[in-house]
């Protein structure tokens, strides 16, 4: 059976989590003992991907750079998602196009056939007045700024204008953790790329870091009507297969 996009994403997430948890002294690098600890936290294809990340992120001292390893996993995930041209899971033929060992590990088990995307967890169709207010604020802010590279700033200002103030963060991807712990928002999990393009206005979409080219900050935007997005500018809604979606409650 074709390997679902959610499975590939979950494998990558498991590797990233293992890398972070194993760095017990938070020095940004894994000793031999910490590397062994990380491998106990994953299994199967995730374990193979982790070991490949070790090889490519190993420093001259023998330590493994956590940031480099995470970046490599994110890049491999982006490649795997890009290989899934029809957005219905990674097939054996699509997997064969992948040359990177980490991407191949993440897609291990792909074969012929098709798979249905998992249904998103949560009620997509019940966006309330606060979501509509956020969408309106985001469109105004994006038109006011009309820049590139300041998506986190644009969305942060939009949240404040909509009465949902949260202190600024240096990178877009950091808002996923912030909003997941904010009781003013609910998270809709397992939103596929196809589903993302159809979301109503007013959702905050956060992406992990990715390389296209080298972007360590990820991306964040607010959904607008007509399949558009607003951050520090307005454009067609983007997808990367690694999104988290948050909706204002009320």
C-alpha positions as CSV (number, residue, x, y, z in Angstrom):
1,X,0.0,0.0,0.0
2,X,1.1,3.5,-0.7
3,X,2.6,5.2,2.4
4,X,0.4,8.0,3.7
5,X,1.7,11.5,4.0
6,X,0.7,11.5,7.7
7,X,2.9,8.4,8.3
8,X,5.9,10.1,6.7
9,X,5.3,13.3,8.6
10,X,5.0,11.4,11.9
11,X,8.2,9.5,11.3
12,X,10.0,12.8,10.7
13,X,8.4,14.3,13.9
14,X,9.6,11.3,15.9
15,X,13.2,11.8,14.8
16,X,13.1,15.6,15.6
17,X,11.6,14.9,19.0
18,X,14.2,12.2,19.7
19,X,17.0,14.6,18.8
20,X,15.7,17.3,21.1
21,X,15.0,15.0,24.1
22,X,18.4,13.4,23.9
23,X,20.2,16.7,24.2
24,X,19.9,16.7,27.9
25,X,22.4,19.4,28.7
26,X,21.0,21.6,25.9
27,X,24.4,22.4,24.3
28,X,23.1,21.7,20.8
29,X,25.2,18.6,20.2
30,X,24.8,14.9,21.0
31,X,27.5,12.9,22.7
32,X,27.8,9.2,22.0
33,X,25.7,8.5,25.0
34,X,23.1,11.0,24.0
35,X,23.0,9.5,20.5
36,X,22.3,6.1,21.9
37,X,19.6,7.6,24.1
38,X,17.9,9.1,21.0
39,X,17.9,5.8,19.2
40,X,15.9,4.3,22.1
41,X,13.1,6.8,21.4
42,X,12.4,5.7,17.9
43,X,12.1,2.5,15.9
44,X,11.8,1.1,12.4
45,X,12.0,3.6,9.6
46,X,12.4,6.5,12.1
47,X,15.4,4.8,13.6
48,X,16.9,4.4,10.1
49,X,16.3,8.1,9.3
50,X,17.9,9.1,12.7
51,X,21.0,7.1,12.0
52,X,21.3,8.6,8.5
53,X,21.0,12.1,10.1
54,X,23.8,11.2,12.5
55,X,26.1,10.4,9.6
56,X,25.5,13.7,7.8
57,X,25.4,15.9,10.9
58,X,28.5,14.4,12.7
59,X,31.1,16.9,13.7
60,X,34.8,16.5,13.8
61,X,34.7,15.7,17.5
62,X,32.3,12.9,16.9
63,X,29.4,14.7,18.4
64,X,26.2,15.2,16.3
65,X,24.9,18.7,15.7
66,X,21.2,18.8,16.7
67,X,20.3,21.8,14.6
68,X,22.0,20.3,11.5
69,X,20.4,16.9,12.0
70,X,16.9,18.5,12.4
71,X,17.5,20.6,9.3
72,X,18.4,17.5,7.3
73,X,15.3,15.7,8.5
74,X,13.1,18.7,7.6
75,X,14.8,18.9,4.1
76,X,14.2,15.1,3.6
77,X,10.6,15.5,4.6
78,X,10.1,18.3,2.2
79,X,11.6,16.2,-0.6
80,X,9.4,13.3,0.3
81,X,6.3,15.5,0.2
82,X,7.4,17.0,-3.1
83,X,7.8,13.5,-4.6
84,X,4.1,12.8,-3.8
85,X,2.9,14.6,-6.9
86,X,-0.8,13.6,-6.6
87,X,-0.9,14.4,-2.8
88,X,-2.4,11.0,-1.9
89,X,0.6,9.3,-0.3
90,X,4.1,8.2,-1.4
91,X,4.0,5.3,-3.8
92,X,6.9,2.9,-4.7
93,X,7.5,4.7,-7.9
94,X,7.6,8.1,-6.2
95,X,9.9,6.7,-3.5
96,X,12.3,5.5,-6.2
97,X,12.8,9.1,-7.3
98,X,14.3,10.0,-3.9
99,X,18.1,9.9,-3.7
100,X,18.6,11.2,-0.2
101,X,19.0,8.4,2.4
102,X,17.0,10.2,5.0
103,X,14.1,10.8,2.7
104,X,14.2,7.1,1.6
105,X,14.2,6.0,5.2
106,X,11.2,8.2,6.0
107,X,9.3,6.6,3.1
108,X,10.3,3.0,3.7
109,X,7.4,0.7,3.1
110,X,6.0,2.6,0.1
111,X,4.6,0.2,-2.5
112,X,1.9,0.3,-5.2
113,X,-1.7,1.3,-4.6
114,X,-3.3,4.3,-3.0
115,X,-4.2,5.5,0.4
116,X,-6.8,7.9,1.7
117,X,-5.6,10.9,3.8
118,X,-6.6,10.7,7.4
119,X,-9.6,12.8,8.3
120,X,-8.6,16.0,10.2
121,X,-9.2,15.9,14.0
122,X,-11.6,18.7,14.9
123,X,-14.5,20.5,13.3
124,X,-13.2,22.5,10.4
125,X,-16.6,24.0,9.6
126,X,-17.2,26.0,12.8
127,X,-15.0,29.1,12.5
128,X,-16.6,31.9,14.6
129,X,-16.6,35.7,14.7
130,X,-13.0,35.8,16.2
131,X,-11.7,33.9,13.2
132,X,-13.4,36.2,10.8
133,X,-12.0,39.2,12.7
134,X,-8.5,37.8,12.6
135,X,-8.8,37.2,8.8
136,X,-9.9,40.8,8.3
137,X,-7.1,42.1,10.5
138,X,-4.5,39.9,8.7
139,X,-5.6,41.1,5.2
140,X,-5.3,44.8,6.3
141,X,-1.9,44.2,7.9
142,X,-0.5,42.3,4.9
143,X,-1.5,45.1,2.6
144,X,0.0,47.6,4.9
145,X,3.4,45.9,5.1
146,X,3.6,44.3,1.6
147,X,7.1,42.9,2.3
148,X,8.8,39.6,2.1
149,X,10.6,37.7,4.9
150,X,8.6,39.1,7.8
151,X,5.7,36.7,8.0
152,X,6.0,36.2,11.8
153,X,5.9,39.9,12.4
154,X,2.9,40.4,10.1
155,X,0.9,37.6,11.8
156,X,1.9,38.7,15.3
157,X,0.6,42.2,14.5
158,X,-2.6,40.8,13.0
159,X,-3.2,38.7,16.2
160,X,-2.8,41.9,18.3
161,X,-5.2,43.8,16.0
162,X,-7.8,41.1,16.4
163,X,-7.6,41.1,20.2
164,X,-5.5,38.0,20.4
165,X,-2.2,39.5,21.4
166,X,0.8,37.3,22.1
167,X,4.4,38.4,22.6
168,X,6.5,38.4,19.4
169,X,8.7,35.4,18.7
170,X,11.9,35.4,16.6
171,X,10.9,32.6,14.2
172,X,7.6,31.6,12.6
173,X,7.8,27.9,13.6
174,X,7.9,28.8,17.3
175,X,4.3,30.0,17.2
176,X,3.1,26.3,16.9
177,X,4.2,25.6,20.4
178,X,2.9,29.0,21.6
179,X,-0.5,28.6,20.1
180,X,-0.8,24.9,21.1
181,X,-0.7,26.0,24.8
182,X,-3.0,29.0,24.3
183,X,-6.5,28.4,25.5
184,X,-7.9,31.0,23.1
185,X,-7.1,28.6,20.2
186,X,-8.0,25.1,19.2
187,X,-5.8,23.0,17.0
188,X,-7.1,21.0,14.0
189,X,-4.8,18.1,13.6
190,X,-3.9,16.0,10.5
191,X,-4.9,18.7,8.0
192,X,-3.7,17.6,4.6
193,X,-2.4,19.9,1.9
194,X,-5.7,19.5,0.0
195,X,-7.7,20.2,3.1
196,X,-5.6,23.2,3.9
197,X,-6.4,24.9,0.6
198,X,-10.1,24.7,1.5
199,X,-10.0,26.0,5.1
200,X,-12.3,28.9,5.9
201,X,-10.7,32.3,6.7
202,X,-9.2,33.0,10.1
203,X,-7.0,30.0,10.7
204,X,-3.4,30.4,11.7
205,X,-1.1,28.0,9.8
206,X,2.4,27.3,11.1
207,X,5.2,25.4,9.2
208,X,8.3,23.8,10.6
209,X,11.7,25.1,9.2
210,X,12.4,24.0,5.7
211,X,15.0,24.5,3.0
212,X,13.8,26.2,-0.2
213,X,16.4,27.6,-0.1
214,X,17.7,27.5,3.5
215,X,14.9,28.8,5.6
216,X,15.5,28.1,9.3
217,X,12.5,30.1,10.5
218,X,9.6,28.1,8.9
219,X,6.5,30.0,7.8
220,X,3.3,31.3,9.3
221,X,0.1,32.8,7.8
222,X,-3.6,33.5,8.3
223,X,-6.0,31.9,5.9
224,X,-8.1,34.4,3.8
225,X,-11.1,33.9,1.5
226,X,-10.5,32.5,-2.0
227,X,-7.6,30.2,-1.1
228,X,-5.3,33.0,-0.2
229,X,-3.0,33.6,2.8
230,X,-1.9,36.7,4.6
231,X,1.3,37.3,6.6
232,X,3.5,40.3,5.7
233,X,1.9,40.1,2.2
234,X,-0.9,38.3,0.4
235,X,-0.4,35.4,-1.9
236,X,-2.0,32.0,-2.9
237,X,-2.2,29.7,0.0
238,X,1.1,27.6,0.3
239,X,1.4,24.0,1.5
240,X,4.4,22.0,2.6
241,X,2.9,18.9,4.2
242,X,4.2,19.8,7.7
243,X,1.6,22.3,8.8
244,X,-0.2,22.8,12.1
245,X,-3.4,24.7,12.1
246,X,-4.9,26.8,15.0
247,X,-8.3,28.5,15.0
248,X,-9.5,31.2,17.5
249,X,-12.2,30.0,19.8
250,X,-15.4,32.0,19.8
